[in-house]
Amino acid sequence: MSIVRESDLIGIGKKYQIETEAGDNMVVVIHDDGRRELYRHEDDDNETHCVMTLSDEESRQVAGILGGLSYKPKALETIEVALDDLRIEWYKVEPSNDGVNKSIGQLEVRQRTGASIIAAIREDETIINPGPDYVITPGTTLVIAGKQKNIKLLKEILL
């Protein structure tokens, strides 16, 4: 597990210092205007060097990529992420599932379960936050967010 130190930068935003398991050190500065700056700490000269500046939109795109919303390695197909009560799970839709060829609205996903489908991934296409008209097809991997009990209810609807 990496070590993360958080500090306020008065009049600027927040700073996160991250030491990874591999021993790398980086700093992320989130400015109040939405910009993000990424710094790498070089051990030999004890300084940090800005390696990249991203806009708010670019930061969210990179976050989605790093978080696995657009590509999930095969070894991680059943990974679960837990943040306090919030869980994020990947669920691959099989042809035999009852929810196949039905829209999110028809299944009343959020109303019946309290969980949300936050992304749908199929081959090279990723749809972030699919709406109620999105039709669930076999082979699609759904990224689901909610409490554990809500996700369990959603999986029961899909089965």
Phi, psi and omega in degrees: 000136180281160178258127180237126175246131183246138176213149178279140173246099186304126179078358181240307182154230181230151177236134177240121175258127186236126173248116185278166176301329180282356179092004177283151178237130177220159178233134174243124176250122177255112180281152179299337179276001177103342178294150174235138175240136178250128180240148175245132179269121179265123183296323187291327181247004176055031177237160173254144180237130178291124180256342183193144172237129183237146172285171178302314181296316179297321179298319180292324176296314179295320178300318177297319179295311180295326180282356175087019180286333181258337177209133179235118178305146183308322183293345184251019186299336181248019183297148174235141176243132180238127176234099188054240180275341181284132176236147174234125182230154175255134181227119180271125183279126179263155180302333183275356181294143179294332182279359183294139178064024173241151180276162177300322178294317178300321181281350182050050187307301186292319182294319184276336187240333185082356177267163179234141171269110186264348175198153175230124184242126178218116182051242183265007183249130176238126177249116179275132179053061180298141183277182184295339180276352182293126180266127181279122183244156179300144179088352179281139173259123179262135173261117189245137178235142178160185173284159184305317181294325179291319178295321178299317178298318179297318179297324178295322178295318182289328181292000000 
